[in-house]
Amino acid sequence: MGNIILNKERVSYGIQVTMETIICYKCAIPFGVPDSYKKNLINTGESFYCPNGHSQCYTEPKISVLQKKLEKSMHDAEAESRRLRDIIDRKNSSIGSITRQKSAIKGQLTKIKNRVKNGVCPCCNRTFKNLADHISLMHPEWKKT
């Protein structure tokens, strides 16, 4: 604690306190409070009184304002996360569907190629010996596929 200096007219303490001025909303009297006390009043929204006894408070505590902002930010972030997850799920579903379609088309193409290299017309299902000979002689790469 600070040093106490006694003299006939006053008592002094060897500490310094920074004061904040508040003006009463009702009677307009200015009065001082320690700055840490005023910060606490603003943050908590607790009631206090002017020297003339008028009750007052800071309407919405800073903590409440910041808490509301934080909650809104968290809610917005969660909503955005759900929206992005939905988009990813739809894209993955589309990719799966396209992959299955590709596989089915590839299977049908292979089936048609096999029939053609064996001399079967893909339109009328008739077998032509000349087509099979033509494929094996002129397009031997088809025999490998």
Secondary structure, 3 states (H helix, E strand, C coil): CCCEEECCCCEEECCCCCEEEEECCCCCCEEEEEHHHHHHHHHHCCCEECCCCCEECCCCCHHHHHHHHHHHHHHHHHHHHHHHHHHHHHHHHHHHHHHHHHHHHHHHHHHHHHHHHCCECCCCCCECHHHHHHHHHHCHHHHHC
